[in-house]
Amino acid sequence: MNIDNIQKLLEFDTPTVANGVGLLGVRDPATGYTGPDVRALMPEMGVRVGVAVTARMDTTSPGTDDPPSLFKDWLRLIREAAKGGMPVFALIEAVGPRPRYTVSLGDGMATLMRLAGAVGFLTDGGMRDLEGVREVGLPCWAVGLSPMHGQLRWLDLNSTVMIDGMTVRPGDVIHADVNGAVVIPHEVADQVYDKAVAVRKKEQGLFAQWRAPGMTLDAYLNE
């Protein structure tokens, strides 16, 4: 996977990238993207793209025990994936009795994840410390905010995760903006840029035609 090919995807919004992946015909077009439950919590930070480093976490099971932490191992995985300047998207699938209430990120964890090389964070649970995480510069996509969590129970790292119906394997590429997130299979990640260029060129031509002075609905219907 070429770093330049991945970084160049920042030129596009996520719907354009999603349409580009669709042109490759590598999966059912009804899959591979998040829905309205996951949204950009720092939309002003714009587009992010990166290689997925994954984990699963439960913070809503009751208990006052002290479960083992996998956070340092998680940071090592992010740092390894970020070698050579590759951007990394950190993903945590929320599991447990109340997954939407899962809080898997705060400003402390965000600070260390940025140091490790993460450029974005995606979860189907929640997060907290919004202003602190914004100050760190780690844009987040989640279902929302919550002020507290239970014990952090790490289930595993570097596994296939399901984020709001979107299946992501470690090493796949995530592209996200204010519209949501899309996953790019790592096998075709280097091909998506050219397809996104084609999508944008086609759409620019159509919009120029439809928005031209004198354009009418009849003209479109009779094409």
Steps between C-alpha positions, in 0.01 A plus 500: 500500500648831388495786753464764229197323351335498842586862587368625166152380598484804729418698184150351497196492722395159629198455268731545198741241639209266571384533139856435385513177698165410345648530150751229588220249550675323786201474734125536528430876490258463792797433732817673609382824657360640825147628547346796683580366847871574457582863434795739493532661843760751377369574149714812476809275481401383155598185315718226646639183344713228652577132539278327755642380830217323681389396848185399688408640840225469763457782753142432610519159669465545877784429739764663715780261406819615329507340153832486314566788262604453139546871443880495476483210253239702306740795484778274376274374221414857398867601502598196292228570243608865482860422407619682193235767537192287431194666659313279746130493581435350845178298528331357809188286475273552800380177662322419825150537644462865391735549205374850412600611851855370455762771553825382347678834459578807708761773475772297674474204264464735204822678587699177499329368188598817312859451618485147360384626160119485496334764281139402576285291733186305414265310729138391514493597867562835663786711630554777756723805562393650168685830537816329624500255209435785259801684646714189444399510134350152470171518305247243612203320351263349758135475602542784746628602842475368854665631817604167657577134439536181698810284511689490170483141384714446190379190316764481229720694261563482127181306430225546244245745642146607418442875525136596450453214253831566321747210509863612529809280497833614640690667217191614309480874433243732660391824332273727703354850502181675607296249295630196692758231436570249225738204505733428208625139477877510526536287186361781282601807699756609239233498226245725665660837423464462122141385540419797723647732237268340243200544731577867556555568131169340407310684772655834410385451142147411606471788745629747242228382262218494755587842646557677170283804421185393321511141622150357541359180645359410158850514353616250760198271462545487122871412508 
